[in-house]
Amino acid sequence: MRFTTRAIATERLEAPSVVQIAGRIWRKDASLWSTHADVQRRILNRLGWLDAVNWTPPSIERLNLFANQVREDGFTNAVLLGMGGSSLAPEVLSRTFGSAPGYLQLEVLDTTAPDAIHAVENKVSLPSTLFIVSSKSGTTTETMSLFEYFYHRLEAEKPTPGEHFIAITDAGTSLQQLAEQRHFRDCFLAPADVGGRYSALTYFGMLPAALLGIDLEALVSTAVNAADSTKPTADPAENIAIHLGATLADLARDGRDKLTLLLSPCLAPLGAWIEQLIAESTGKEGQGLVPVNNPIPGSNHADQAFVSITTAAEQDREIARELDRLGELGHPVIHWSINDVTELGGEFFRWEFATAVVAYKLGINPFDEPDVADAKMATNSSLETLNSGTLATDASTLYHDDVCEWFGDKRYQDTSGDPIGPLKKLAAEVRPGDFLAILAYLPPSPGVDSRLYVIRRLLQERFGIVTCLAYGPRYLHSSGQLHKGGPNSGVYLQFTSETEHDLPIPGQGYSFQQLITAQAAGDFNVLTRRRRRILRAHLRGSVVAALEALSDVL
């Protein structure tokens, strides 16, 4: 494996420094990330990811036995209900490996958009579907709402609906208690000292992998190898994780804080997982790296640093040409190659370790998420005031027509009748070094994906800055921390829409459409109150048709 850097002014760490940092991390020296005793105690309760490579191998037999048992019992599909750290690693594994012959097809449901829920329900056969209720805290609003919906649906069809559910959570959570009360098929208790975004190599990632029929021993062995390469006894030159973390931190200090991922097509699903890990770990105290996943081709702004991972099995000449182009232009380029997708286990660990190093070099705690709770409280507040699906936001109506209604601060008011007048006002506030994040509270689908990508490309050309795209509410458990706690360099365009199929949430006084509406409103309000630059575009009628019309105008 070769770790190469091009056009980077920062020097790689000397061997003694690599050994020292590696030693302190493996000794679980919490003073690396904080000088406060109470914070250090909390950090010590989040360093179990270092031991996950040893915790997982003894669990493989149980996981494989369970996967074989549910196959024998006639299950053909699995639907994972989870958010953030509970959903992203399973999604990476599912999209990368697919389902082995005879194993379960896996759907990851990490949205409250009722049209998307309805689509998954229509895609699977409930009597042969296993639901994975995945939540470290056991109280995640989206996850528990989805559970109640599908449990209620199965309750109408099966005398023992609990047999269709398993839980992944920490010991002592309300979800563990619920699994006992509702007679779940099984409950898997993950290590309590591993945070959600660091949990890929625990039950949160490995149980879905087993259900897909992935070779767990091969996958985990690559994580063991990656972990061994980061230990103080290893060759310092081979410690990619420390060199990566230190280099990214130095580049961020020099204004290159847009971490742009260039991945081989077979590794493309890994980008969303890296995005969450980096954004939620570093985006706080006014600092943070901004991950740019699935970048617009040809993007080369002065605030970008490029990281590329390719596979020897998939020689990508297009990426090679792009790396050469970027290097010739003087952009920092970091690259390494792995043999094949089986080494994803190693990438999980390598990026976890590198993120810990980035945070150490930037002087922040990577294991908390201090600004996430604000959006949750704002959602609850919006639910209390929600009336017939109306979005209660700190915003004024700026423009409306049959396609779209714009909302935002009155300084974005445009009286010319231009359908994108408010967007032009927002563009006028853009500064060098900013980034534009499209926040889509829309039902994910290939049609919506492709049209949002076109809009993202057009806006990157118009705004002249790096752009990102994230679906809500899933990004609230990912880049949402960066948006609120990171540098005030974000410009935000939020999309909301109407729904074709609203669905009730059993036991609650609101529906899924009302919930996602409240989540969008809550996030909009928090960003506004933190003086972030944000507009909301509420789409009317067909989402795809509205996005097409908007892109035509752009």
Kinemage of the C-alpha trace (Angstrom):
@kinemage 1
@onewidth
@group {chain A} dominant
@subgroup {mainchain}
@vectorlist {calphas} color= white
{ca met a 1} P 0.000 0.000 0.000
{ca arg a 2} L 1.439 3.390 -0.987
{ca phe a 3} L 0.509 6.653 0.723
{ca thr a 4} L 1.436 9.537 -1.556
{ca thr a 5} L 1.058 13.281 -1.257
{ca arg a 6} L 1.483 15.809 -4.012
{ca ala a 7} L 1.716 19.592 -4.000
{ca ile a 8} L 1.519 19.677 -0.192
{ca ala a 9} L 3.720 22.196 1.608
{ca thr a 10} L 3.361 20.573 5.030
{ca glu a 11} L 6.010 18.043 5.984
{ca arg a 12} L 5.139 14.508 7.023
{ca leu a 13} L 5.701 13.805 10.697
{ca glu a 14} L 9.093 12.563 11.831
{ca ala a 15} L 9.195 8.975 13.074
{ca pro a 16} L 9.538 9.866 16.784
{ca ser a 17} L 6.419 12.068 16.594
{ca val a 18} L 4.435 9.291 14.919
{ca val a 19} L 5.463 6.811 17.619
{ca gln a 20} L 4.621 9.278 20.394
{ca ile a 21} L 1.137 10.101 19.057
{ca ala a 22} L 0.404 6.447 18.374
{ca gly a 23} L 1.491 5.493 21.868
{ca arg a 24} L -0.668 8.117 23.543
{ca ile a 25} L -3.769 7.144 21.550
{ca trp a 26} L -3.333 3.433 22.237
{ca arg a 27} L -2.755 4.189 25.941
{ca lys a 28} L -6.095 6.014 25.777
{ca asp a 29} L -4.541 9.263 26.932
{ca ala a 30} L -7.605 11.516 27.005
{ca ser a 31} L -5.434 14.590 27.608
{ca leu a 32} L -4.712 14.529 23.866
{ca trp a 33} L -8.111 16.108 23.294
{ca ser a 34} L -8.886 18.077 26.448
{ca thr a 35} L -7.214 19.484 29.559
{ca his a 36} L -10.438 19.397 31.600
{ca ala a 37} L -10.784 16.447 33.964
{ca asp a 38} L -14.552 16.026 33.515
{ca val a 39} L -14.239 16.091 29.691
{ca gln a 40} L -11.379 13.591 29.872
{ca arg a 41} L -13.595 11.218 31.866
{ca arg a 42} L -16.265 11.410 29.158
{ca ile a 43} L -13.660 10.853 26.443
{ca leu a 44} L -12.402 7.713 28.209
{ca asn a 45} L -15.920 6.338 27.859
{ca arg a 46} L -15.710 6.799 24.077
{ca leu a 47} L -12.408 5.107 23.243
{ca gly a 48} L -13.717 1.550 22.960
{ca trp a 49} L -13.414 1.732 19.150
{ca leu a 50} L -9.711 1.014 19.644
{ca asp a 51} L -10.654 -2.371 21.090
{ca ala a 52} L -13.411 -3.150 18.564
{ca val a 53} L -10.988 -5.034 16.313
{ca asn a 54} L -10.442 -7.465 19.211
{ca trp a 55} L -14.086 -7.441 20.379
{ca thr a 56} L -15.533 -8.336 16.993
{ca pro a 57} L -13.764 -11.622 16.041
{ca pro a 58} L -15.227 -13.631 18.974
{ca ser a 59} L -18.699 -12.360 17.962
{ca ile a 60} L -18.463 -13.627 14.375
{ca glu a 61} L -19.704 -17.137 15.184
{ca arg a 62} L -22.839 -15.783 16.883
{ca leu a 63} L -23.496 -13.417 13.982
{ca asn a 64} L -23.162 -16.133 11.349
{ca leu a 65} L -25.360 -18.533 13.329
{ca phe a 66} L -28.030 -15.845 13.627
{ca ala a 67} L -27.882 -15.013 9.908
{ca asn a 68} L -28.276 -18.688 8.997
{ca gln a 69} L -31.172 -19.115 11.419
{ca val a 70} L -33.260 -16.254 10.008
{ca arg a 71} L -32.655 -17.608 6.496
{ca glu a 72} L -33.897 -21.011 7.600
{ca asp a 73} L -36.947 -19.342 9.145
{ca gly a 74} L -37.940 -17.956 5.765
{ca phe a 75} L -36.822 -14.330 5.957
{ca thr a 76} L -35.758 -12.929 2.599
{ca asn a 77} L -35.522 -9.211 3.352
{ca ala a 78} L -34.194 -7.014 6.130
{ca val a 79} L -35.058 -3.373 6.743
{ca leu a 80} L -32.719 -1.440 9.004
{ca leu a 81} L -34.354 1.365 10.962
{ca gly a 82} L -31.616 3.703 12.151
{ca met a 83} L -29.947 7.077 11.789
{ca gly a 84} L -26.377 8.334 11.478
{ca gly a 85} L -23.854 5.935 12.954
{ca ser a 86} L -26.493 3.212 13.115
{ca ser a 87} L -27.315 3.355 9.399
{ca leu a 88} L -24.322 4.586 7.423
{ca ala a 89} L -21.933 1.624 7.837
{ca pro a 90} L -24.701 -0.872 6.942
{ca glu a 91} L -25.532 1.249 3.898
{ca val a 92} L -21.873 1.261 2.810
{ca leu a 93} L -21.681 -2.526 3.155
{ca ser a 94} L -24.987 -3.138 1.395
{ca arg a 95} L -24.242 -0.843 -1.534
{ca thr a 96} L -20.684 -2.158 -1.883
{ca phe a 97} L -21.161 -5.913 -1.525
{ca gly a 98} L -24.845 -6.402 -2.237
{ca ser a 99} L -26.471 -9.589 -1.009
{ca ala a 100} L -24.758 -12.963 -1.390
{ca pro a 101} L -26.894 -15.721 -2.996
{ca gly a 102} L -29.453 -17.019 -0.525
{ca tyr a 103} L -28.920 -14.197 1.969
{ca leu a 104} L -31.232 -11.324 2.875
{ca gln a 105} L -31.752 -8.242 0.759
{ca leu a 106} L -31.125 -5.203 2.953
{ca glu a 107} L -32.949 -1.869 2.813
{ca val a 108} L -31.652 0.976 4.991
{ca leu a 109} L -34.460 3.308 6.042
{ca asp a 110} L -33.036 6.464 7.605
{ca thr a 111} L -35.660 9.029 6.678
{ca thr a 112} L -39.009 10.209 7.981
{ca ala a 113} L -40.233 11.175 4.487
{ca pro a 114} L -43.547 9.299 4.205
{ca asp a 115} L -43.210 8.706 0.456
{ca ala a 116} L -39.877 6.955 1.048
{ca ile a 117} L -41.343 4.850 3.874
{ca his a 118} L -44.268 3.945 1.651
{ca ala a 119} L -41.862 2.939 -1.154
{ca val a 120} L -39.907 0.578 1.121
{ca glu a 121} L -43.127 -0.948 2.461
{ca asn a 122} L -44.257 -1.649 -1.099
{ca lys a 123} L -40.861 -3.083 -2.041
{ca val a 124} L -40.738 -5.825 0.603
{ca ser a 125} L -43.116 -8.541 1.761
{ca leu a 126} L -43.808 -7.845 5.422
{ca pro a 127} L -44.340 -11.521 6.414
{ca ser a 128} L -40.813 -12.384 5.204
{ca thr a 129} L -39.066 -9.196 6.389
{ca leu a 130} L -36.801 -8.844 9.423
{ca phe a 131} L -36.648 -5.336 10.935
{ca ile a 132} L -33.425 -4.191 12.598
{ca val a 133} L -34.144 -1.464 15.164
{ca ser a 134} L -30.725 0.131 15.555
{ca ser a 135} L -30.098 2.907 18.096
{ca lys a 136} L -27.226 3.325 20.531
{ca ser a 137} L -29.275 5.521 22.859
{ca gly a 138} L -32.452 3.542 22.304
{ca thr a 139} L -34.432 6.771 22.077
{ca thr a 140} L -33.720 8.099 18.563
{ca thr a 141} L -36.972 9.759 17.493
{ca glu a 142} L -36.847 8.725 13.839
{ca thr a 143} L -35.886 5.129 14.610
{ca met a 144} L -38.534 4.599 17.267
{ca ser a 145} L -41.228 6.226 15.104
{ca leu a 146} L -40.371 3.879 12.248
{ca phe a 147} L -40.411 0.913 14.634
{ca glu a 148} L -43.880 1.751 15.952
{ca tyr a 149} L -45.193 2.136 12.404
{ca phe a 150} L -43.947 -1.248 11.162
{ca tyr a 151} L -44.761 -3.051 14.407
{ca his a 152} L -48.331 -1.784 14.094
{ca arg a 153} L -48.459 -2.942 10.456
{ca leu a 154} L -47.228 -6.444 11.374
{ca glu a 155} L -49.479 -6.591 14.427
{ca ala a 156} L -52.436 -6.522 12.039
{ca glu a 157} L -51.047 -9.500 10.098
{ca lys a 158} L -49.156 -11.680 12.558
{ca pro a 159} L -50.047 -13.013 16.035
{ca thr a 160} L -46.389 -12.678 17.122
{ca pro a 161} L -45.080 -9.508 15.425
{ca gly a 162} L -42.065 -9.282 17.753
{ca glu a 163} L -40.459 -12.231 15.958
{ca his a 164} L -39.906 -9.916 12.995
{ca phe a 165} L -37.762 -7.500 15.014
{ca ile a 166} L -34.278 -7.456 16.465
{ca ala a 167} L -32.572 -4.610 18.320
{ca ile a 168} L -29.010 -3.295 18.333
{ca thr a 169} L -28.411 -0.950 21.250
{ca asp a 170} L -26.443 -0.383 24.456
{ca ala a 171} L -27.151 -2.272 27.643
{ca gly a 172} L -29.799 -0.729 29.865
{ca thr a 173} L -31.496 1.401 27.231
{ca ser a 174} L -35.241 1.736 26.826
{ca leu a 175} L -34.860 -0.109 23.506
{ca gln a 176} L -33.457 -3.139 25.309
{ca gln a 177} L -36.446 -3.036 27.639
{ca leu a 178} L -38.799 -2.646 24.674
{ca ala a 179} L -37.221 -5.669 22.984
{ca glu a 180} L -38.044 -7.733 26.067
{ca gln a 181} L -41.581 -6.365 26.420
{ca arg a 182} L -42.475 -6.848 22.730
{ca his a 183} L -40.723 -10.231 22.522
{ca phe a 184} L -38.175 -9.358 19.864
{ca arg a 185} L -36.430 -12.261 18.148
{ca asp a 186} L -33.109 -11.083 19.597
{ca cys a 187} L -31.319 -8.089 21.110
{ca phe a 188} L -27.635 -7.417 20.417
{ca leu a 189} L -25.868 -5.252 23.016
{ca ala a 190} L -22.942 -3.299 21.619
{ca pro a 191} L -19.978 -1.988 23.658
{ca ala a 192} L -21.153 1.059 25.597
{ca asp a 193} L -17.784 2.829 25.233
{ca val a 194} L -18.015 3.074 21.428
{ca gly a 195} L -19.732 6.175 20.048
{ca gly a 196} L -22.234 5.868 17.228
{ca arg a 197} L -20.070 7.174 14.394
{ca tyr a 198} L -17.188 4.925 15.542
{ca ser a 199} L -19.370 1.803 15.715
{ca ala a 200} L -18.923 0.293 12.231
{ca leu a 201} L -16.861 -2.635 13.555
{ca thr a 202} L -19.360 -3.517 16.294
{ca tyr a 203} L -22.809 -5.098 16.010
{ca phe a 204} L -24.111 -1.885 14.391
{ca gly a 205} L -22.138 -2.670 11.221
{ca met a 206} L -21.297 -6.343 11.538
{ca leu a 207} L -24.806 -7.721 12.127
{ca pro a 208} L -26.170 -6.262 8.858
{ca ala a 209} L -22.977 -7.512 7.177
{ca ala a 210} L -23.712 -11.047 8.394
{ca leu a 211} L -27.279 -10.876 7.086
{ca leu a 212} L -25.904 -9.846 3.680
{ca gly a 213} L -23.633 -12.902 3.645
{ca ile a 214} L -20.372 -10.907 3.738
{ca asp a 215} L -17.264 -12.842 4.824
{ca leu a 216} L -16.887 -11.313 8.285
{ca glu a 217} L -13.533 -12.925 9.031
{ca ala a 218} L -11.998 -11.457 5.884
{ca leu a 219} L -13.577 -8.047 6.506
{ca val a 220} L -12.482 -7.854 10.143
{ca ser a 221} L -8.984 -9.169 9.436
{ca thr a 222} L -8.317 -6.087 7.322
{ca ala a 223} L -9.388 -3.910 10.267
{ca val a 224} L -6.966 -5.820 12.507
{ca asn a 225} L -4.169 -5.199 10.005
{ca ala a 226} L -5.020 -1.493 9.809
{ca ala a 227} L -5.051 -1.256 13.609
{ca asp a 228} L -1.675 -2.995 13.842
{ca ser a 229} L -0.195 -0.441 11.412
{ca thr a 230} L -1.133 2.390 13.811
{ca lys a 231} L 0.562 0.926 16.893
{ca pro a 232} L 3.788 2.475 18.230
{ca thr a 233} L 5.649 -0.774 17.488
{ca ala a 234} L 4.805 -0.577 13.770
{ca asp a 235} L 6.920 1.082 11.078
{ca pro a 236} L 6.135 4.830 11.422
{ca ala a 237} L 6.348 5.241 7.643
{ca glu a 238} L 3.454 2.790 7.240
{ca asn a 239} L 1.160 4.598 9.677
{ca ile a 240} L -1.113 6.090 7.045
{ca ala a 241} L -3.743 7.093 9.616
{ca ile a 242} L -1.463 9.417 11.577
{ca his a 243} L 0.107 10.974 8.492
{ca leu a 244} L -3.360 11.468 6.983
{ca gly a 245} L -4.789 13.041 10.129
{ca ala a 246} L -1.822 15.351 10.715
{ca thr a 247} L -1.733 16.451 7.075
{ca leu a 248} L -5.450 17.217 6.944
{ca ala a 249} L -5.209 19.268 10.149
{ca asp a 250} L -2.271 21.275 8.794
{ca leu a 251} L -4.089 21.901 5.525
{ca ala a 252} L -7.211 23.036 7.381
{ca arg a 253} L -5.153 25.560 9.335
{ca asp a 254} L -3.839 26.866 6.013
{ca gly a 255} L -7.383 27.388 4.709
{ca arg a 256} L -7.690 24.052 2.882
{ca asp a 257} L -10.606 22.861 5.006
{ca lys a 258} L -12.808 21.375 2.239
{ca leu a 259} L -11.926 17.668 2.378
{ca thr a 260} L -12.862 16.481 -1.120
{ca leu a 261} L -13.181 12.725 -1.642
{ca leu a 262} L -12.222 11.101 -4.953
{ca leu a 263} L -13.078 7.414 -4.638
{ca ser a 264} L -13.029 4.484 -7.029
{ca pro a 265} L -16.603 3.695 -8.161
{ca cys a 266} L -16.666 0.491 -6.097
{ca leu a 267} L -15.687 2.523 -2.998
{ca ala a 268} L -18.099 5.416 -3.645
{ca pro a 269} L -20.549 4.341 -0.898
{ca leu a 270} L -17.780 4.852 1.684
{ca gly a 271} L -17.936 8.614 1.120
{ca ala a 272} L -21.143 9.164 3.117
{ca trp a 273} L -19.687 7.281 6.092
{ca ile a 274} L -16.464 9.333 6.007
{ca glu a 275} L -18.572 12.489 5.703
{ca gln a 276} L -20.396 11.772 8.965
{ca leu a 277} L -17.250 10.737 10.828
{ca ile a 278} L -15.297 13.855 9.847
{ca ala a 279} L -18.115 16.426 10.027
{ca glu a 280} L -19.558 15.353 13.366
{ca ser a 281} L -16.151 14.785 14.958
{ca thr a 282} L -14.411 18.008 13.884
{ca gly a 283} L -17.264 20.498 13.306
{ca lys a 284} L -17.338 22.331 16.626
{ca glu a 285} L -15.894 25.293 18.503
{ca gly a 286} L -15.907 27.303 15.263
{ca gln a 287} L -13.588 24.819 13.546
{ca gly a 288} L -14.013 21.800 11.340
{ca leu a 289} L -13.222 20.057 8.099
{ca val a 290} L -16.010 20.221 5.528
{ca pro a 291} L -16.277 16.841 3.766
{ca val a 292} L -17.226 17.057 0.090
{ca asn a 293} L -18.620 13.720 -1.026
{ca asn a 294} L -19.364 12.985 -4.688
{ca pro a 295} L -17.760 16.277 -5.829
{ca ile a 296} L -18.689 18.060 -9.040
{ca pro a 297} L -16.148 17.011 -11.739
{ca gly a 298} L -13.515 19.632 -12.417
{ca ser a 299} L -13.888 21.255 -9.010
{ca asn a 300} L -10.611 22.898 -7.956
{ca his a 301} L -11.094 25.738 -5.507
{ca ala a 302} L -8.296 27.213 -3.430
{ca asp a 303} L -9.814 25.946 -0.179
{ca gln a 304} L -9.924 22.270 -1.189
{ca ala a 305} L -7.746 19.333 -0.164
{ca phe a 306} L -8.222 16.146 -2.173
{ca val a 307} L -8.123 12.621 -0.751
{ca ser a 308} L -8.369 9.695 -3.133
{ca ile a 309} L -8.739 5.988 -2.388
{ca thr a 310} L -8.633 3.566 -5.289
{ca thr a 311} L -8.497 -0.204 -5.633
{ca ala a 312} L -5.941 -2.290 -7.464
{ca ala a 313} L -8.818 -4.401 -8.760
{ca glu a 314} L -10.495 -1.387 -10.335
{ca gln a 315} L -7.930 0.677 -12.189
{ca asp a 316} L -9.657 4.023 -12.658
{ca arg a 317} L -7.862 5.987 -15.328
{ca glu a 318} L -10.271 8.893 -14.995
{ca ile a 319} L -9.348 9.367 -11.326
{ca ala a 320} L -5.641 9.006 -12.173
{ca arg a 321} L -5.937 11.774 -14.775
{ca glu a 322} L -7.842 13.957 -12.330
{ca leu a 323} L -5.188 13.488 -9.635
{ca asp a 324} L -2.465 14.435 -12.125
{ca arg a 325} L -4.444 17.523 -13.169
{ca leu a 326} L -4.973 18.647 -9.591
{ca gly a 327} L -1.340 18.083 -8.697
{ca glu a 328} L -0.186 20.111 -11.687
{ca leu a 329} L -2.468 22.958 -10.594
{ca gly a 330} L -0.819 22.938 -7.178
{ca his a 331} L -3.693 21.448 -5.194
{ca pro a 332} L -2.874 19.152 -2.266
{ca val a 333} L -3.554 15.547 -3.225
{ca ile a 334} L -3.405 12.571 -0.859
{ca his a 335} L -3.775 9.101 -2.369
{ca trp a 336} L -3.517 5.463 -1.463
{ca ser a 337} L -4.762 2.238 -2.991
{ca ile a 338} L -6.202 -0.933 -1.483
{ca asn a 339} L -6.492 -4.374 -3.054
{ca asp a 340} L -10.288 -4.693 -3.200
{ca val a 341} L -13.506 -3.899 -1.322
{ca thr a 342} L -12.822 -6.557 1.324
{ca glu a 343} L -10.409 -4.022 2.813
{ca leu a 344} L -13.314 -1.754 3.776
{ca gly a 345} L -12.863 -3.018 7.340
{ca gly a 346} L -9.389 -1.518 7.304
{ca glu a 347} L -10.698 1.766 5.935
{ca phe a 348} L -13.248 1.992 8.742
{ca phe a 349} L -10.492 1.765 11.341
{ca arg a 350} L -7.980 3.889 9.435
{ca trp a 351} L -10.390 6.811 9.141
{ca glu a 352} L -11.477 6.518 12.788
{ca phe a 353} L -7.832 6.750 13.883
{ca ala a 354} L -7.048 9.564 11.428
{ca thr a 355} L -10.041 11.560 12.681
{ca ala a 356} L -8.782 11.255 16.247
{ca val a 357} L -5.432 12.634 15.048
{ca val a 358} L -7.065 15.539 13.162
{ca ala a 359} L -8.951 16.519 16.320
{ca tyr a 360} L -5.807 16.290 18.443
{ca lys a 361} L -3.936 18.571 16.056
{ca leu a 362} L -6.842 21.050 15.969
{ca gly a 363} L -7.300 20.986 19.755
{ca ile a 364} L -10.905 19.733 19.833
{ca asn a 365} L -12.771 16.761 21.299
{ca pro a 366} L -13.866 14.443 18.451
{ca phe a 367} L -16.088 12.256 20.616
{ca asp a 368} L -18.967 14.593 21.466
{ca glu a 369} L -21.650 16.381 19.444
{ca pro a 370} L -22.514 19.469 21.525
{ca asp a 371} L -24.755 21.158 18.962
{ca val a 372} L -26.917 18.236 17.846
{ca ala a 373} L -29.335 18.538 20.773
{ca asp a 374} L -30.405 22.041 19.675
{ca ala a 375} L -32.030 20.705 16.504
{ca lys a 376} L -33.825 17.998 18.493
{ca met a 377} L -35.257 20.539 20.930
{ca ala a 378} L -36.246 22.823 18.060
{ca thr a 379} L -38.024 19.896 16.381
{ca asn a 380} L -40.029 19.243 19.541
{ca ser a 381} L -40.904 22.918 19.743
{ca ser a 382} L -42.061 22.912 16.112
{ca leu a 383} L -44.185 19.808 16.688
{ca glu a 384} L -45.984 21.612 19.479
{ca thr a 385} L -46.904 24.528 17.220
{ca leu a 386} L -47.467 22.576 14.029
{ca asn a 387} L -50.900 23.131 12.541
{ca ser a 388} L -52.100 21.161 9.519
{ca gly a 389} L -48.562 20.657 8.176
{ca thr a 390} L -47.654 24.367 8.210
{ca leu a 391} L -43.929 24.916 8.717
{ca ala a 392} L -43.335 27.228 11.694
{ca thr a 393} L -39.978 28.855 10.942
{ca asp a 394} L -38.164 32.060 11.744
{ca ala a 395} L -38.711 33.181 8.155
{ca ser a 396} L -40.756 35.412 5.907
{ca thr a 397} L -42.380 34.485 2.611
{ca leu a 398} L -40.150 36.007 -0.062
{ca tyr a 399} L -41.684 34.785 -3.329
{ca his a 400} L -44.121 32.146 -4.509
{ca asp a 401} L -45.473 30.693 -7.733
{ca asp a 402} L -46.949 27.368 -8.847
{ca val a 403} L -43.591 25.605 -8.573
{ca cys a 404} L -41.871 26.929 -5.498
{ca glu a 405} L -42.305 29.154 -2.464
{ca trp a 406} L -39.214 30.858 -1.034
{ca phe a 407} L -38.742 31.591 2.681
{ca gly a 408} L -35.954 33.354 4.542
{ca asp a 409} L -34.766 36.525 6.171
{ca lys a 410} L -36.295 39.703 4.725
{ca arg a 411} L -32.901 40.820 3.458
{ca tyr a 412} L -33.328 38.202 0.721
{ca gln a 413} L -36.612 39.759 -0.416
{ca asp a 414} L -36.733 40.445 -4.147
{ca thr a 415} L -39.634 42.426 -5.603
{ca ser a 416} L -38.674 42.089 -9.262
{ca gly a 417} L -40.747 38.958 -9.816
{ca asp a 418} L -37.634 36.902 -10.588
{ca pro a 419} L -38.429 33.286 -9.555
{ca ile a 420} L -34.899 32.887 -8.198
{ca gly a 421} L -34.544 36.459 -6.945
{ca pro a 422} L -34.062 35.385 -3.289
{ca leu a 423} L -31.358 32.954 -4.374
{ca lys a 424} L -29.514 35.739 -6.176
{ca lys a 425} L -29.692 37.857 -3.012
{ca leu a 426} L -28.180 34.934 -1.078
{ca ala a 427} L -25.453 34.533 -3.706
{ca ala a 428} L -24.488 38.170 -3.201
{ca glu a 429} L -23.408 37.326 0.368
{ca val a 430} L -21.055 34.521 -0.668
{ca arg a 431} L -17.389 34.978 0.237
{ca pro a 432} L -14.248 33.116 -0.861
{ca gly a 433} L -13.811 30.062 1.361
{ca asp a 434} L -17.556 29.528 1.862
{ca phe a 435} L -19.396 26.361 0.910
{ca leu a 436} L -22.978 25.786 -0.195
{ca ala a 437} L -24.901 22.916 1.415
{ca ile a 438} L -28.145 21.742 -0.183
{ca leu a 439} L -30.310 20.321 2.612
{ca ala a 440} L -33.023 18.199 1.024
{ca tyr a 441} L -35.969 17.199 3.213
{ca leu a 442} L -37.235 15.226 0.252
{ca pro a 443} L -37.956 11.533 -0.347
{ca pro a 444} L -34.682 10.030 -1.652
{ca ser a 445} L -34.980 8.381 -5.067
{ca pro a 446} L -32.853 8.112 -8.222
{ca gly a 447} L -35.038 10.738 -9.906
{ca val a 448} L -34.671 13.216 -7.049
{ca asp a 449} L -30.943 12.424 -6.745
{ca ser a 450} L -30.220 13.201 -10.390
{ca arg a 451} L -32.154 16.463 -10.416
{ca leu a 452} L -30.612 17.694 -7.175
{ca tyr a 453} L -27.193 16.938 -8.642
{ca val a 454} L -27.970 19.132 -11.667
{ca ile a 455} L -29.083 21.973 -9.373
{ca arg a 456} L -25.978 21.503 -7.235
{ca arg a 457} L -23.744 21.761 -10.323
{ca leu a 458} L -25.534 24.880 -11.572
{ca leu a 459} L -25.285 26.545 -8.167
{ca gln a 460} L -21.594 25.706 -7.858
{ca glu a 461} L -21.031 27.483 -11.173
{ca arg a 462} L -23.149 30.477 -10.112
{ca phe a 463} L -21.847 30.796 -6.545
{ca gly a 464} L -18.236 29.945 -7.361
{ca ile a 465} L -17.759 27.863 -4.194
{ca val a 466} L -17.674 24.210 -3.200
{ca thr a 467} L -21.084 22.543 -2.865
{ca cys a 468} L -22.399 19.616 -0.824
{ca leu a 469} L -25.678 17.716 -0.850
{ca ala a 470} L -27.349 16.067 2.141
{ca tyr a 471} L -30.771 14.543 2.783
{ca gly a 472} L -32.719 15.500 5.887
{ca pro a 473} L -33.294 14.379 8.514
{ca arg a 474} L -30.351 11.973 8.153
{ca tyr a 475} L -27.779 14.804 7.975
{ca leu a 476} L -28.935 16.036 11.399
{ca his a 477} L -27.028 13.008 12.698
{ca ser a 478} L -24.044 13.740 10.478
{ca ser a 479} L -23.001 17.085 8.978
{ca gly a 480} L -25.647 18.904 11.043
{ca gln a 481} L -23.119 19.243 13.861
{ca leu a 482} L -20.683 20.972 11.498
{ca his a 483} L -23.379 23.334 10.205
{ca lys a 484} L -24.099 24.625 13.691
{ca gly a 485} L -20.826 24.218 15.569
{ca gly a 486} L -18.263 24.619 12.806
{ca pro a 487} L -17.012 27.766 11.070
{ca asn a 488} L -19.630 30.219 9.829
{ca ser a 489} L -18.665 29.579 6.224
{ca gly a 490} L -21.747 27.651 5.210
{ca val a 491} L -24.483 28.940 2.917
{ca tyr a 492} L -27.582 26.773 3.135
{ca leu a 493} L -30.408 26.005 0.719
{ca gln a 494} L -33.107 23.875 2.336
{ca phe a 495} L -35.710 22.042 0.240
{ca thr a 496} L -39.058 20.845 1.582
{ca ser a 497} L -42.026 19.372 -0.234
{ca glu a 498} L -45.545 18.073 0.005
{ca thr a 499} L -46.295 14.343 0.150
{ca glu a 500} L -48.411 11.896 -1.820
{ca his a 501} L -48.783 9.358 1.003
{ca asp a 502} L -48.806 10.651 4.555
{ca leu a 503} L -48.551 7.960 7.223
{ca pro a 504} L -49.614 8.094 10.881
{ca ile a 505} L -47.176 7.338 13.690
{ca pro a 506} L -48.955 5.005 16.139
{ca gly a 507} L -49.153 6.378 19.646
{ca gln a 508} L -48.284 9.924 18.578
{ca gly a 509} L -50.485 12.881 17.793
{ca tyr a 510} L -48.703 13.604 14.528
{ca ser a 511} L -47.834 11.912 11.230
{ca phe a 512} L -44.540 11.311 9.459
{ca gln a 513} L -45.148 14.314 7.203
{ca gln a 514} L -45.658 16.477 10.252
{ca leu a 515} L -42.519 15.024 11.842
{ca ile a 516} L -40.266 15.716 8.850
{ca thr a 517} L -41.858 19.164 8.539
{ca ala a 518} L -41.029 19.871 12.172
{ca gln a 519} L -37.468 18.597 11.707
{ca ala a 520} L -36.924 20.905 8.747
{ca ala a 521} L -38.416 23.813 10.684
{ca gly a 522} L -36.341 23.085 13.765
{ca asp a 523} L -33.093 22.940 11.828
{ca phe a 524} L -33.961 26.087 9.864
{ca asn a 525} L -34.668 27.956 13.105
{ca val a 526} L -31.442 26.840 14.794
{ca leu a 527} L -29.328 27.820 11.777
{ca thr a 528} L -31.106 31.184 11.573
{ca arg a 529} L -30.585 31.917 15.255
{ca arg a 530} L -26.907 31.102 14.851
{ca arg a 531} L -26.768 33.706 12.091
{ca arg a 532} L -26.157 31.218 9.320
{ca arg a 533} L -27.157 32.270 5.792
{ca ile a 534} L -30.105 30.131 4.780
{ca leu a 535} L -33.076 30.013 2.401
{ca arg a 536} L -35.877 27.484 2.171
{ca ala a 537} L -37.523 26.452 -1.087
{ca his a 538} L -40.826 24.655 -0.572
{ca leu a 539} L -41.669 22.660 -3.705
{ca arg a 540} L -45.246 22.340 -4.876
{ca gly a 541} L -46.752 19.279 -6.554
{ca ser a 542} L -44.424 16.637 -7.972
{ca val a 543} L -40.968 16.909 -6.425
{ca val a 544} L -39.225 15.753 -9.587
{ca ala a 545} L -41.190 18.151 -11.802
{ca ala a 546} L -40.564 21.075 -9.434
{ca leu a 547} L -36.819 20.372 -9.339
{ca glu a 548} L -36.756 20.184 -13.145
{ca ala a 549} L -38.534 23.518 -13.416
{ca leu a 550} L -36.125 25.109 -10.930
{ca ser a 551} L -33.080 23.795 -12.792
{ca asp a 552} L -34.520 25.170 -16.049
{ca val a 553} L -34.759 28.611 -14.457
{ca leu a 554} L -31.209 28.364 -13.132
